[in-house]
Each structure stands twice: as C-alpha cells, then as structure tokens.
Amino acid sequence: MTLEQFFDSASSAVTLVSFITFIGIVWWTFSSRRTRDFESAAMLPFADGDDDYPAHEEPRRV
C-alpha cells in the first residue's frame, strides 16, 4: 500500500465519520424528547430579567 492510497482511504473514512456525525446531530435536534427544551430556549430572549430583584429594590447599576 502506497502513501497515496493510505491518504485516499483515510480521507474516505473521515468523510464517512463526518457524515454520520451530521446525521446524528440532525436526529438529536429533531427528536421529540428535545422539543420542550428547545421551546423554552427559544423564549429566553423574551424573558423578563427583573424577576431576580424584589419589587421594592432596584437593580444596582455599575
């Protein structure tokens, strides 16, 4: 086996592993068990950040 054939085989193996990883990420993203987590993460930009402070206390400004 020459060095060129080795690199061709290694390149094919890396491509196959990368494709399988991509398919796994897509499957994980669209699995029904993750729907609730992704929906709550999607609402984070709209969350009101004032819940950390009591109603009578203003947040400290730095």
DAZINOR-V825963 format. One record per residue. N is the residue number from 1. OMEGA is omega in degrees with one decimal (NA if undefined). NEAR is the number of other ideal C-beta (glycine too) atoms within 10 Angstrom. Layout:
# DAZINOR-V825963
{{N & OMEGA & NEAR} {N & OMEGA & NEAR}}
This chain:
# DAZINOR-V825963
{{1 & 179.3 & 6} {2 & -179.4 & 7} {3 & 179.8 & 7} {4 & 178.2 & 8} {5 & 178.4 & 9} {6 & -179.6 & 10} {7 & 175.8 & 10} {8 & 179.1 & 11} {9 & 179.3 & 11} {10 & 179.0 & 10} {11 & 178.0 & 10} {12 & -179.7 & 10} {13 & 179.1 & 10} {14 & 177.2 & 10} {15 & 179.2 & 10} {16 & 178.8 & 10} {17 & 178.9 & 10} {18 & 179.3 & 10} {19 & 178.6 & 10} {20 & 176.8 & 10} {21 & 178.2 & 10} {22 & 179.2 & 10} {23 & 177.7 & 10} {24 & 178.8 & 10} {25 & 178.0 & 10} {26 & 178.9 & 10} {27 & 179.6 & 9} {28 & -178.4 & 10} {29 & -175.0 & 9} {30 & 177.9 & 10} {31 & -175.3 & 9} {32 & 179.6 & 6} {33 & -176.5 & 7} {34 & -173.8 & 12} {35 & -177.9 & 10} {36 & 178.9 & 9} {37 & -179.4 & 9} {38 & 177.3 & 11} {39 & 178.5 & 9} {40 & 177.2 & 10} {41 & 178.9 & 10} {42 & -178.7 & 9} {43 & -177.8 & 9} {44 & 179.1 & 7} {45 & -177.9 & 6} {46 & -179.1 & 6} {47 & 178.8 & 9} {48 & -176.4 & 6} {49 & -177.3 & 7} {50 & -178.7 & 10} {51 & -178.6 & 6} {52 & -174.5 & 7} {53 & 174.8 & 11} {54 & -175.4 & 7} {55 & -176.7 & 5} {56 & -175.7 & 5} {57 & 177.2 & 7} {58 & 176.4 & 8} {59 & -179.8 & 9} {60 & 177.0 & 6} {61 & -177.8 & 4} {62 & NA & 3}}
